[in-house]
């Protein structure tokens, strides 16, 4: 399980140090793809395969399902952690997530998310204001 929030930087070549707390769970190779809310999602290979099987169940007759799968899978890349604990994030994914230099890497249960620091601070601030209301909308869920 992934949890926590870590601030890091991306170097000029697009390399990001993966927080040491996440390296073991992600493994030496894992998948990074477009996430929601303009962040990147990173999945361990086993979790990626499970997600892929679930997404294969979406009805291909629905345009929204086709569009989601196209964007989700076309943005996916298998990354390898180098000896310094870094991964290379391709330019197209850095542009999608608006990653420049300062980033925030967060753990979200079964995945890791990579956010531009600016977008994360904005998102986090807005979500924090409605945290209790969000919890109340989860009727069948008890913390």
N, C-alpha and C positions, 0 to 999 in steps of 0.2 A: 504494500500500500504506500502511496506517495502522499506526503503532506509537508507543509512548510512553505516559506517564501524566502527567496534568496536574490539579492541584487548582484548583477554581473555586468560585464561589458563585452561587446563584440569587437574584435580587432578589425583592422582595415581590410583583411582578407575574408571576413565573414565567419571567423571562427569564434566559437563560444565555449567557455569552460562549463562542463556539466557539473553541477554541484555534487560533491562527493557522496552526499546522502542519497542521491538519486542514481548514481552510477551502477551500484550493485543490482538494483531492481530493473534498470533498463537494459543492462548487459553491455557487451562490447559493440553490438550491432542492434539498432532499433530503427523504428520508422518515425519520420517527422512528416507532417502534412498540414494543410490549411485547417485551422480550427474555426470556431465560431467567435464572433465579436472581435475579429481582426487579431487573433493570437494564433500561435502554432500549437498543435497537439503533438506530443511524442508518446509513442506506445512501445512497450516491450514486444518482441516478435510474437510471443504466444498470445498476448492480448490483442495484437493487430489481427492475427488469424481468426480469433473469436469474433471480433468486430466485423471482419470481412464476411464471415459466414452469415452473420445477422443481416448485413446490408444486402447480401445476395437474395434475401427473402423479399426485398422491396419489389413491388409490381412494376415491371419495366414498361407497362402500358401507361403509367402516369408520368407526365412530363416533369413534375417536380422531383420525383424519385430519380429519373434519368439525369436531370441537371445536377442534383446533389451528388450522385455517385460520380459523375464526370469530374466535377470540381474537386471532390474529396480525393479520389484516386489519382487524378492527373497531377495533383500537387504533392503526392506522396513520394518520399525518397528514403531509401535505406541508407542510414548514416553509420559511420564507424568511429568509435572513440579512439583518438590517437594516444600516444604515450604520455602526453601532458594532460589528458582528460578532456580534450576539446573535440568538438564536432564542427564540420563545415556546413553552414546553412546556405543553400543556394540563393542567388540573387533574387529569383522570382518569389521565393518564400519570404525573404527579408523585406522585399517591397510590399507584399501582401500584408504582413504584420507590422509594417512601418517601423522595422527595427533599424536603428541607426547605431548608437554606441551604447547607451545605457538601457539595460533590459532587466526584467524581473522574471525569475523562473519559479513557478509554483507547482506544488504537488496537489493533484485533485483525484484522490482515490486510486483509480486504475490507470491514470495518465499523468503526464507532466505537461504544463503549458508554458510557453515562452511569450512574453508580452513586452512591448516597448514600455519603458518605465512611465512615459507620459500617459499612454493609453490605460495602463494598469491603475495608475493613481486616479485617473478620472473615473474609470469603471468601479474601482473599489470604493471610492468616495460616494458615488451615486448608490451603489448597492448597499453600502453600510447604512445609509439614511433610511432605507426601507427593509432592513434585515428582519425586523420583527414581523412586518406585514408579509414578507416572503414566507417566513416560517408558518404563519397562520394559514396561508393558502395551501400548505401541504397537509390537508385534512387527515389523511390516513397514515401520516408519518409522525412518529414520536421520537424526540431526541433523548 
